[in-house]
Amino acid sequence: MKNAVIYARYSTDMQSDASIEDQIRMCKEKAERDGYTVVNCYSDHAISGASMIRPGIQMMMQDAAAGKFSMVYAEALDRMSRDQEDIAAIFKRMSFSDVAITTLSEGGISQLHIGLKGTMNALFLKDLADKTRRGLRGRVEQGKSGGGKCYGYDIIPGDEKGGRTINKMEAAIIVRICREYAAG
């Protein structure tokens, strides 16, 4: 049996569904060159690779355990997961099911890839989190929104920098709550 599947993912809702289509197209071309028949494509849209709570990756692992394919193609190992523990678990479960993994970036995946790329991906996530926190702190220190909508404020439409304005109706409720709390 030379059946293969493709796994594709993108991280944020700021990216496009076209990213999934592009990943699948390129993986399908590689699978066909390698002599595999692609029997399914699994994908997770706008979900971080730092979590295993993704329907596409979960269904792929269930189907692997059921023996439905013998090869997984992905654009890169970080599409499957950026978490060291999770990528090791995926590799272990695929290996147990006699399923190989090939990526367009790294080629055939081995235990060495799992160790090295898993570490690199985990460091990337930590660095990204540090930079995100730094950026959010800077926004808050400038009086901008640190993300999301806070009760009592409205985001200024069209202001990509997170400008806020006081919502007078909600502000009145906040003032009333504070007065009532102070009064016991």
Secondary structure per residue as TSV (DSSP state, phi and psi in degrees):
chain	resnum	aa	ss	phi	psi
A	1	M	-	360.0	122.7
A	2	K	-	-115.7	52.2
A	3	N	E	-91.1	138.7
A	4	A	E	-130.2	161.0
A	5	V	E	-128.9	166.2
A	6	I	E	-122.9	138.1
A	7	Y	E	-118.0	130.0
A	8	A	E	-135.2	147.2
A	9	R	E	-155.1	147.6
A	10	Y	-	-131.2	157.1
A	11	S	-	-87.1	-42.9
A	12	T	-	-126.2	160.5
A	13	D	T	-73.6	-0.2
A	14	M	T	-83.9	-10.2
A	15	Q	S	-96.4	174.7
A	16	S	-	-108.8	149.6
A	17	D	H	-59.1	-23.4
A	18	A	H	-60.7	-26.8
A	19	S	H	-59.2	-43.4
A	20	I	H	-62.7	-48.3
A	21	E	H	-59.2	-41.4
A	22	D	H	-65.3	-43.5
A	23	Q	H	-61.4	-44.9
A	24	I	H	-64.2	-44.2
A	25	R	H	-58.4	-48.1
A	26	M	H	-67.1	-39.3
A	27	C	H	-67.6	-38.8
A	28	K	H	-62.3	-41.8
A	29	E	H	-60.6	-43.6
A	30	K	H	-65.2	-44.8
A	31	A	H	-59.5	-44.3
A	32	E	H	-64.2	-40.5
A	33	R	H	-61.9	-33.4
A	34	D	T	-82.4	-2.7
A	35	G	T	86.6	19.3
A	36	Y	-	-99.6	151.6
A	37	T	E	-101.6	122.4
A	38	V	E	-79.9	117.8
A	39	V	E	-102.6	-14.3
A	40	N	E	-164.4	155.2
A	41	C	E	-127.6	127.7
A	42	Y	E	-110.5	141.4
A	43	S	E	-149.6	155.2
A	44	D	E	-132.5	121.1
A	45	H	S	-98.6	127.5
A	46	A	S	56.1	42.7
A	47	I	-	-128.1	131.2
A	48	S	-	-62.6	145.0
A	49	G	T	-78.2	2.9
A	50	A	T	-85.1	-3.1
A	51	S	-	-127.3	145.1
A	52	M	S	-93.0	-1.2
A	53	I	-	-83.3	73.2
A	54	R	-	-136.1	125.0
A	55	P	H	-61.1	-38.0
A	56	G	H	-64.0	-49.1
A	57	I	H	-66.6	-36.5
A	58	Q	H	-65.3	-44.1
A	59	M	H	-65.8	-38.1
A	60	M	H	-62.0	-43.0
A	61	M	H	-67.2	-36.5
A	62	Q	H	-64.1	-44.5
A	63	D	H	-66.7	-33.8
A	64	A	H	-63.2	-45.3
A	65	A	H	-62.6	-28.6
A	66	A	T	-83.3	-0.9
A	67	G	T	76.1	26.6
A	68	K	-	-80.2	-11.6
A	69	F	-	-160.4	166.0
A	70	S	S	-122.0	0.2
A	71	M	E	-147.9	140.3
A	72	V	E	-115.7	131.3
A	73	Y	E	-110.3	139.1
A	74	A	E	-145.3	159.6
A	75	E	S	-63.2	-44.5
A	76	A	-	-156.0	161.4
A	77	L	H	-59.9	-33.4
A	78	D	H	-69.9	-13.6
A	79	R	H	-70.4	-33.4
A	80	M	H	-76.8	-42.9
A	81	S	-	-169.9	150.3
A	82	R	S	-105.9	-1.7
A	83	D	-	-95.5	129.4
A	84	Q	H	-56.2	-48.2
A	85	E	H	-65.6	-41.8
A	86	D	H	-67.9	-42.0
A	87	I	H	-67.0	-35.4
A	88	A	H	-64.7	-39.9
A	89	A	H	-66.6	-42.0
A	90	I	H	-61.1	-48.1
A	91	F	H	-59.3	-43.9
A	92	K	H	-63.1	-45.1
A	93	R	H	-67.0	-38.8
A	94	M	H	-66.0	-44.3
A	95	S	H	-60.8	-43.3
A	96	F	H	-59.5	-33.5
A	97	S	T	-90.2	10.1
A	98	D	T	58.0	40.0
A	99	V	-	-112.7	127.0
A	100	A	E	-91.3	159.5
A	101	I	E	-123.1	131.4
A	102	T	E	-128.4	134.3
A	103	T	E	-118.2	154.4
A	104	L	T	-66.6	-32.6
A	105	S	T	-80.9	-44.1
A	106	E	T	-104.4	-13.8
A	107	G	E	82.7	-149.2
A	108	G	E	-67.1	129.1
A	109	I	-	-88.1	131.2
A	110	S	-	-122.6	177.5
A	111	Q	H	-57.8	-34.5
A	112	L	H	-62.6	-43.0
A	113	H	H	-60.8	-41.8
A	114	I	H	-60.7	-44.9
A	115	G	H	-66.6	-51.6
A	116	L	H	-72.7	-51.6
A	117	K	H	-69.1	-34.5
A	118	G	H	-60.0	-43.2
A	119	T	H	-65.7	-45.5
A	120	M	H	-61.3	-42.1
A	121	N	H	-67.0	-38.5
A	122	A	H	-64.8	-40.4
A	123	L	H	-64.7	-38.4
A	124	F	H	-59.9	-46.2
A	125	L	H	-62.1	-41.9
A	126	K	H	-63.7	-44.9
A	127	D	H	-62.6	-42.3
A	128	L	H	-63.1	-42.2
A	129	A	H	-63.6	-42.1
A	130	D	H	-61.8	-44.4
A	131	K	H	-67.5	-37.0
A	132	T	H	-64.9	-46.0
A	133	R	H	-61.4	-41.8
A	134	R	H	-60.5	-45.5
A	135	G	H	-64.4	-42.3
A	136	L	H	-64.6	-40.8
A	137	R	H	-61.2	-43.2
A	138	G	H	-60.3	-40.5
A	139	R	H	-64.2	-44.9
A	140	V	H	-65.0	-41.1
A	141	E	H	-64.5	-23.2
A	142	Q	T	-88.3	2.8
A	143	G	T	82.4	14.5
A	144	K	-	-95.2	167.5
A	145	S	-	-71.6	136.2
A	146	G	S	-86.1	4.0
A	147	G	S	129.9	137.9
A	148	G	S	74.1	177.5
A	149	K	-	-106.3	126.8
A	150	C	-	-95.3	140.5
A	151	Y	T	-61.0	131.6
A	152	G	T	102.7	-9.1
A	153	Y	E	-131.8	152.4
A	154	D	E	-117.7	144.5
A	155	I	E	-76.0	136.0
A	156	I	-	-72.0	118.8
A	157	P	T	-57.2	135.5
A	158	G	T	81.3	-5.2
A	159	D	-	-92.2	97.6
A	160	E	T	-69.4	-11.0
A	161	K	T	-90.5	4.1
A	162	G	-	85.0	28.9
A	163	G	-	-64.4	144.6
A	164	R	E	-124.8	156.4
A	165	T	E	-135.8	149.6
A	166	I	E	-73.0	133.1
A	167	N	-	-89.9	108.5
A	168	K	H	-59.9	-40.7
A	169	M	H	-65.2	-46.1
A	170	E	H	-68.9	-36.9
A	171	A	H	-61.3	-38.2
A	172	A	H	-62.7	-37.9
A	173	I	H	-67.7	-41.8
A	174	I	H	-61.9	-44.2
A	175	V	H	-61.0	-44.0
A	176	R	H	-61.7	-43.5
A	177	I	H	-61.6	-44.7
A	178	C	H	-63.7	-40.9
A	179	R	H	-64.3	-46.1
A	180	E	H	-64.6	-37.3
A	181	Y	H	-64.5	-45.7
A	182	A	H	-62.6	-30.6
A	183	A	T	-84.2	-0.1
A	184	G	-	97.1	360.0
